[in-house]
Amino acid sequence: MPDQQERTKKIVIAATIAGSLLLLFLLIVIIFQLVQIGVRRAEVDKMNEEVEALEQLIADGENKYEYYKTKEYLEQLAYEYGFRFPSDK
C-alpha cells in the first residue's frame, strides 16, 4: 500500500508541475501577443498619419494644378518670360 500512495503522490506532484508549466507558458504567450498587438497598433497609427499627410499633399497639389490651369497664372507666367500681349501698351 505505501508504494501505491507514494506513486499517487508522485503523479499528483508531476501533474501539478505540468499544469503550472502549462499556465506559465500560456501566460508568456498572452504577454507576447499583447506586446505584438501594441506594436502593430503603433505601426497602424504611424501609417494612418502618413496617409493623412500624403492625402494633404495630394489635395495641395490638386489646388496648385487648378491654379496653374487658370488664365491669370498663364498670363503671369507669360509676363515673367517676357511675352507681351497686343493689348499691352
N, C-alpha and C positions, 0 to 999 in steps of 0.2 A: 503494500500500500504506500509506503513512503516514496517509493520510486514513481508511482503514479502521481502523487501530489507534487513532487518536485518537477516532474515532466510537465504537468499542467501549469505550474508556476512559471517555468521557463517559456512555455508557449505564450502565456499571458504577457510576460515581460517582452518577448520578441514582438508580439502583436502591438503592444503599446509603443515600442520603439519605432516599428514600421509605420504606425499611424502618425506618430509625432513627426517622423521624417517626411511623410507624405504631406502633412499640413504645412511643414516648413517649406517644402518645395512649392506647394501651391501658393503660399504667401509670397515667396520670391517671384514667382511667375506673375502674380497680380501686381506687385510693386513694379516690376519691369514693364508690364503693359501700361500701367498708369503713367510711368515716365515717358514711354513711347507716345502715348496719346497727347501728353503735354508738348512734346517736341513737335509732333505733327500739327497740333493746333497753332503753335508759334509759326511754323512754316506756312500754314494756310493764311494766317493773319498777314505775314510778310508778303505773300503772293497777292493777297487782296489789295494791300497798299500799293504794290507795284502796278496792278491792273488799274486802280484808280488814277495813279499818276500817268500811266500811258493813255488812258481814256481822256484825261485832261489835255495831254499833248495833242491827241488827235483832234479834240474839239478846238484847241487853239490853232492848229494847222488848218482846219476847215475854215475857221474865221478868217485867217490870213489869206487863204486861197480865194475866198469870196471877195475879200478886199482887193486882191491883186487882179481880179477879173473886172473890177469897176472901171468905168470911163475915167474917173478922176485920177486913179492911180496910173493908168496908162498915159494920160496926159502929163502927169507929174514926171513920170519916167522919161517921156519924150523930151521934156524940157531939160531934165538932168543930162541927157545925152546930146543936147544942143539942137534938137529939132525945133522948128518954128512952124506955126500954123498960119495959113493965109489970113486968118482973122487977126493975127498979131500985127502990131504996127511997129 
